[in-house]
C-alpha cells in the first residue's frame, strides 16, 4: 500500500465519521421538531378545553336571572383570560416550530 492510498483511506474514514455525526444531528433535529409538535398540540387541546369551559359559563349566564349573572361575570372574564393566554401559548409553539 502506498502512502497516497493510506492517506486517501484515512480521509475517507474521516468523511464517514463526519457523515455519521451529521446523520445523528439530523435525527436529533427531527426528534426535537416532533417534540415541539407534541407540545403545540397539547397546548391546543388545553385551549380547546378552556373554550368549552367558557361556553358552558356563558350558557349559565344566559340562564341566570336577576343579579346572579353579575356574580358569574368575573368567572367568565377569568375564563376568557385563561383561554386567550392558552391560545397565545399554542400559537407561539407552532411559530417556534417553523
C-alpha positions in Angstrom: 0.0 0.0 0.0 1.4 3.4 -0.9 1.4 6.4 1.3 -1.0 8.1 -1.1 -3.6 5.2 -0.7 -3.2 5.2 3.1 -3.9 9.0 3.2 -6.9 8.5 1.0 -8.3 5.8 3.2 -7.8 7.9 6.3 -9.6 10.8 4.7 -12.5 8.5 3.5 -12.8 7.2 7.1 -12.9 10.7 8.5 -15.6 11.6 5.9 -17.6 8.5 7.0 -17.3 9.6 10.6 -18.5 13.1 9.8 -21.4 11.7 7.8 -22.4 9.6 10.8 -22.2 12.7 13.1 -24.3 14.7 10.6 -26.9 11.9 10.4 -27.1 11.8 14.2 -27.6 15.6 14.3 -30.4 15.3 11.7 -32.1 12.6 13.7 -31.9 14.7 16.8 -33.3 17.7 14.9 -36.3 15.6 13.7 -37.0 14.4 17.2 -36.9 18.0 18.5 -39.4 19.1 15.8 -41.7 16.2 16.7 -41.5 17.0 20.4 -42.3 20.6 19.6 -45.4 19.5 17.6 -46.5 17.3 20.5 -46.2 20.3 22.9 -48.1 22.5 20.5 -50.9 20.0 20.1 -51.1 19.6 23.9 -51.4 23.4 24.1 -54.2 23.3 21.5 -56.0 20.6 23.5 -55.7 22.8 26.6 -57.1 25.8 24.7 -60.0 23.7 23.4 -60.9 22.6 26.9 -60.8 26.2 28.1 -63.0 27.2 25.2 -65.6 24.6 26.1 -65.5 25.8 29.8 -66.1 29.3 28.7 -69.0 28.3 26.5 -70.5 26.5 29.5 -70.1 29.6 31.7 -71.8 31.8 29.0 -74.7 29.4 28.8 -75.1 29.6 32.6 -75.1 33.4 32.4 -77.9 33.1 29.8 -79.9 31.0 32.1 -79.2 33.1 35.2 -81.7 35.6 36.3 -81.6 38.9 38.1 -78.3 39.7 39.8 -76.9 36.2 39.5 -75.3 36.9 36.1 -73.3 39.8 37.7 -71.8 37.3 40.1 -70.9 35.0 37.2 -69.4 37.8 35.1 -65.9 37.7 36.9 -65.7 33.9 36.3 -66.4 34.4 32.6 -63.8 37.1 32.4 -61.3 34.9 34.1 -62.1 32.0 31.8 -61.7 34.4 28.8 -58.2 35.5 30.1 -57.2 31.9 30.5 -58.4 31.0 27.0 -56.6 33.9 25.5 -53.4 33.0 27.2 -53.7 29.4 26.2 -54.3 30.3 22.6 -51.3 32.6 22.6 -49.1 29.8 24.0 -50.3 27.3 21.4 -49.7 29.8 18.6 -46.2 30.5 19.9 -45.3 26.8 20.0 -46.3 26.5 16.3 -44.5 29.7 15.4 -41.3 28.4 17.2 -41.5 25.2 15.3 -41.1 26.9 11.9 
